Amino acid sequence: MSTQALILAAGRGERMRPLTDHTPKPLLTVQGEPLIVWHLENLARAGVTDVVINTAWLEQQFPAALGDGSAFGLRIRYSHEGARFGGALETAGGIATALPLLQDAPFWLVAGDVFMPGFDFPAADAQRFAASSALAHIYLVSNPAHNPKGDFGIAPDGTALSRAAEQLTYSTVGLYRPALFKDTPAGQKAALAPLLRQAMHGGEVTAALYSGPWTDVGTPERLAELNTTR
């Protein structure tokens, strides 16, 4: 199974202002805990031991809040894009820049601003992925109101599709091999979706539908709804 993970936490969170003027979005509290802590606790329960968090906006708040990870039974290291490059490097750029902090082995990836409390980072999925030749295994969810057209599809054999009759939304969670980012320069902005689509065209990405609770906490209204609904 994969014992390492990368949590994406570098974004500015413009749509969450004014809440994010003083607090990074992944540190906003949902049902009593910062968003990112829900992931950290689930990763630790799944047997993950090493976590890298990439940061940019108000990035010093992360080590101040989370420390070295020992409180969660983890080792946390930080890829500070703000201090090194002056700002966030987008998803693929942030991953490529953080790779030296990871082992050359499959890793879990998740965005720090999604709420999916029931996702347990299944070890069986990580084992299957490690034994496969795929470059990525991604989890898709039913389309929320703010993304009605979806992102990707799933073929009957579990292969991820760039285009399909039924498009679903990328949850931001997946298993990845560093090889997917071999041509992505560190320290430069780069998006993830084009890399995934290119790999999908080669049949190198698999996918699964996740049907548990999932929220992209992208607006103050969604955050407020989560904190009033138990």
C-alpha positions, -999 to 999 in steps of 0.1 A, spaced: 0 0 0 10 36 -3 23 51 29 28 87 16 5 115 6 5 150 -8 -22 174 4 -27 205 -19 -31 236 2 -15 264 -17 -45 282 -32 -56 317 -23 -93 308 -20 -106 340 -36 -143 329 -36 -140 322 1 -132 358 9 -134 375 34 -129 342 54 -96 335 36 -82 370 40 -67 359 73 -70 320 72 -60 296 45 -90 277 32 -78 243 44 -75 256 79 -111 268 80 -131 248 105 -158 223 96 -177 206 124 -151 215 149 -119 206 130 -99 223 103 -107 209 68 -72 196 64 -72 178 98 -101 155 86 -77 143 58 -47 139 82 -67 118 106 -81 96 79 -47 92 63 -32 82 96 -59 56 102 -52 42 67 -16 35 76 0 65 58 31 77 77 45 106 56 26 136 44 38 166 23 17 197 23 22 223 -4 15 259 7 16 294 -6 -11 317 7 -5 325 45 17 295 44 33 299 78 0 292 94 2 256 84 33 245 104 20 267 133 -13 248 133 -1 213 123 35 211 134 56 182 123 26 159 123 34 139 154 1 149 170 -16 129 143 9 100 142 24 113 110 55 130 97 46 162 79 69 182 57 61 214 38 67 225 2 65 263 7 58 277 -28 52 312 -15 86 316 1 104 298 -28 85 310 -59 64 340 -48 30 322 -51 11 291 -59 22 270 -88 -12 254 -97 -18 217 -92 7 199 -114 33 225 -108 29 222 -71 31 184 -73 62 184 -94 79 209 -70 70 188 -40 82 154 -55 117 156 -40 100 154 -6 83 122 -15 98 87 -22 99 76 -58 68 55 -52 30 59 -55 14 85 -33 -21 96 -23 -32 131 -35 -60 151 -21 -69 188 -21 -70 203 14 -102 222 7 -126 193 0 -147 177 28 -151 140 25 -151 127 61 -160 91 51 -131 85 27 -107 61 43 -79 61 17 -84 23 12 -52 3 14 -67 -23 -10 -70 3 -37 -34 14 -31 -22 -22 -34 -40 -27 -66 -27 5 -80 9 -4 -70 6 -37 -88 -8 -21 -120 9 -2 -147 -14 29 -144 0 63 -139 -30 75 -118 -61 61 -102 -87 88 -95 -120 90 -76 -150 106 -92 -182 118 -76 -217 127 -88 -217 162 -103 -225 190 -78 -246 220 -88 -215 241 -95 -200 216 -119 -230 201 -138 -210 190 -169 -185 170 -149 -148 163 -157 -142 127 -167 -159 94 -173 -154 57 -164 -154 29 -189 -170 -4 -179 -135 -19 -173 -126 9 -149 -104 29 -173 -108 67 -169 -121 85 -200 -114 121 -210 -149 122 -225 -178 99 -219 -216 99 -222 -218 103 -184 -193 128 -172 -185 128 -134 -166 153 -112 -131 147 -101 -131 146 -63 -94 158 -61 -85 124 -46 -63 99 -64 -33 77 -64 -4 89 -85 30 78 -97 57 104 -99 63 93 -135 32 112 -145 50 144 -138 84 136 -153 80 163 -180 66 189 -156 92 214 -145 95 221 -108 90 258 -98 67 266 -128 29 268 -130 12 238 -146 -23 224 -145 -32 188 -137 -61 182 -160 -41 183 -193 -16 157 -179 -45 134 -168 -62 138 -202 -30 129 -220 -25 98 -199 -62 89 -203 -57 89 -241 -30 63 -235 -52 42 -213 -29 49 -183 -55 62 -158 -81 42 -139 -111 55 -120 -137 46 -94 -169 62 -83 -170 75 -47 -205 78 -34 -199 90 1 -204 126 13 -183 150 -6 -182 188 -7 -159 212 -25 -158 239 1 -155 267 -24 -178 294 -10 -187 307 24 -222 294 19 -211 258 14 -190 261 45 -219 275 65 -241 247 53 -216 220 64 -214 236 99 -252 237 103 -259 202 89 -248 171 109 
